[in-house]
Amino acid sequence: MPKSKKVKKTNKTKKNKALKKVKKFKNKVETKNIEKKNTSLNLEEKPEIKKVKKQPTEKRIYNLKDYVVYPKHGVGKITAIEKANIGEIDIQFYKIFIEKEKLTLTVPINQQSKLRAISSINQINKCISILKTKPKVKRTMWSRRAQEYDQKINSGKIYELAEVVKDLNKNTDIIADQSYSERQLFEKAYERLKSEFEAVLNTNPDEVQKKMDKALGRVQISDEAQ
């Protein structure tokens, strides 16, 4: 065989081997990519489920025997801080006794944003100032005003509570001077405000009532009744 033909055949053989190696390498790379893709799909289809062992908590700011305000029920006292295991989750919660309603609430600690601490002396003094101001006269329909008053009472905000007491105060104990629904809302707001005054001032209910009635201008009526 001539030398030139032998060289050509050798070069062709080398070229074929090189092409086979390249093709084999490409096949390996493609196989790995497919395996990675399948693995990621499997992970997406079957995510790993981790059991929560402890309840997520907010910063705890209340202690046993602290007074707190639950917006829809008013002032309560923390009578216990307890633990329970519900659905394999450890939960801590407050037991809060609402004296005015003879009601005990169970509030998980991680939901304590619904609670607020009782007011300061300065806030109580500001409430007294609000009670001394003139009632706002609104000419809207009573049904709409009643809804607004009820929302303010259940807001848990003490200044809004004082405004409702001030606006619904008729300076009289005579039932005929108020409609039934007006009197109901007034008494609800009055008792809520009074209970917070009692907790903050740490004094008896009679003294608190005198203080509030004086600010509202109701003392003279009580005296005349006697």
Residue pairs with C-beta under 8 A, 6 or more apart in sequence:
51 88
52 88
52 89
53 88
53 89
53 90
54 89
54 90
55 89
55 90
55 91
55 92
55 108
55 109
55 110
56 110
57 92
57 109
57 110
58 109
58 110
58 112
58 113
60 109
60 112
61 112
61 117
62 68
62 78
62 94
62 112
62 115
62 117
63 78
63 81
64 78
64 79
64 80
64 81
65 77
65 78
65 79
66 77
66 78
66 117
67 75
67 76
67 77
67 78
67 117
67 118
67 199
68 75
68 76
68 77
68 78
68 94
68 96
68 115
68 116
68 117
68 118
69 75
69 76
69 115
69 116
69 117
69 118
69 156
69 158
69 196
70 76
70 96
70 98
70 105
70 107
70 114
70 115
70 156
71 114
71 116
71 154
71 155
71 156
72 154
72 156
73 98
73 101
73 103
73 105
74 98
74 100
74 101
74 191
74 192
74 195
74 196
75 98
75 99
75 100
75 118
75 192
75 195
75 196
75 198
75 199
76 96
76 97
76 98
76 99
76 105
77 96
77 97
77 99
78 94
78 95
78 96
79 95
79 96
79 97
79 104
80 94
80 95
81 92
81 93
81 94
81 95
81 109
82 92
82 93
82 95
83 90
83 91
83 92
83 93
84 90
84 91
84 93
85 91
91 108
91 109
92 108
92 109
93 106
93 107
93 108
93 109
94 105
94 106
94 107
94 109
94 112
94 115
95 104
95 105
95 106
96 104
96 105
96 106
96 107
96 115
97 103
97 104
97 105
98 104
98 105
99 195
100 191
100 192
100 195
107 114
107 115
116 156
118 196
118 199
118 200
119 127
119 158
119 196
119 200
120 200
121 200
121 201
123 158
123 159
124 196
124 197
124 200
124 201
126 159
127 158
127 159
127 161
127 162
127 193
127 197
128 211
128 212
128 215
130 159
130 162
130 163
130 166
131 162
131 165
131 166
131 169
131 212
131 215
131 216
132 215
132 216
133 166
135 166
135 167
135 168
135 169
136 163
136 167
138 145
138 167
142 179
142 181
142 182
146 181
146 182
146 185
149 164
149 167
149 168
149 185
149 189
150 185
152 160
152 161
152 163
152 164
152 189
153 160
153 161
153 164
153 185
153 188
153 189
153 192
155 161
158 193
158 196
161 189
161 192
161 193
161 196
162 193
164 185
164 186
164 189
165 186
165 189
165 190
165 193
165 212
165 216
166 216
168 178
168 182
168 185
168 186
168 189
169 186
169 216
169 217
169 218
170 177
170 178
170 186
171 216
171 217
171 218
171 221
172 178
172 218
172 221
173 218
173 221
173 222
173 225
175 183
178 186
190 212
193 212
194 205
194 208
194 209
194 212
197 208
197 211
197 212
198 204
198 205
198 208
201 207
201 208
210 219
213 219
213 222
